[in-house]
Amino acid sequence: SGEGILRRQAARESAARTYARSLPIVPVRARGMTVEGADGRRYLDCLSGAGSLALGHNHPVALEAIRSVLDSGAPLHVLDLATPVKDAFTTALFETLPPALADRAKVQFCGPAGTDAVEAALKLTRAATGRHGLLAFSGAYHGMTDGAHAASGGTPARPPAAVPGVTRLPYPYDYRCPFGVGGRQAAELSARLTANLLDDPAGGVEPPAAMLVEPVQGEGGVVPAPDEWLRRMREITAARGIPLVADEVQTGVGRTGAFWGTDHSGVVPDVMVMSKAIGGSLPLAVIVYRDDLDVWEPGAHAGTFRGNQLAMAAGTATLRYVTANRLAERAGAVGAVMLTRLRSLAAHHSCVGDVRGRGLMIGVELVDAEAERDEYGALPAAPGLAAAVRAEALRRGLIVELGGRHGAVVRLLPPLTITDEQAEAVLDRLADAIDAAER
Ligand code: PMP
């Protein structure tokens, strides 16, 4: 029974942080945005495999692609040999790249997880520059392996690792702005600070091998980088020969309203880190980078499970479907409607401190409305209230996840295929959940 499964897993699995661990449901069936539990209850899923299900659960085109590989008798395990399946995936992937990169792109299959691709990006840029240091950002999340973890900011549950050579700069986060000002001014101040750190010989920053940035911070609380800021980071790194690595693990494949999160700004990174949705719901991770960074000799990077044929087939189908059906535009449009409605909800709920996002990557930051505002005008985060909202949402048939520095941001990552009716239902249930949690 579902109860028995929950009890046994609670007893056997480590309590280490895992997505959705504490949701008391046992999913047994899923289609699109709907997940059905062992108890027969149905939920609208706004977690989407931590943003990896661009087309929702078990989309027919992904299933069909997987079935066709299974039925063809093709080998499922080929290490990193060339296959027609891999050829089709690489072709489809390169068609999505910004033209300036596509013309000179190299791909390295990393797999299976996003964190593996982050490690590869760090290793490649270190090899290419002969330097070790890394510029990363507060609130960042890049994964759980040592290098990716070191590049990440932290949360109370996951303290940042103190690693020599990693410099964490403030990410422009307007609501709790580390610069004390919002918008363009923050972007400009941040850019000046960064340039000064790099140029001041007494600045204490080791010349870095790379700057690693998320176009929209996801786990860090859904914080979109202003386009202008990203362009300034591009200028600063380009002028100093520092590779700019964009972690597109969560922002990729249409989620933010453009195919890649950096597309909005016109910034072309030197390295793009990709995982999650590129595998069409199966594990796949790659880095794509400009050919002049390709300093690796044979044997410099390896891994047994980099050739997941099923993931490549599902990924090819997903990339093609997102493009053919203009799902990035669709994500931008539905996301904008959802943000507008959430902002009007915020106007009537003092516990909603901030609503932000881009496309279908949306965050609602819950705050303690009774407390005093800080010097920037922000109220203290309310993680307990956020947890109550999550629980009330689940009671109303809505799965959401929390994130953010304080665990007080309700994150919505619905599939790009979400219908207008489903979007309405998500917002109705969330509004009810906030009402109930507030009481
Ligand atoms: N980078 C980003 C931006 C992510 O959001 C995540 C996962 N949430 C990762 C890297 C790590 O990916 P994985 O969990 O597959 O290792």
Residues whose N, C-alpha, C, O or C-beta is under 5 A from the ligand:
A	BS01	PMP	A113 G114 T115 Y141 H142 G143 E214 G218 D247 V249 Q250
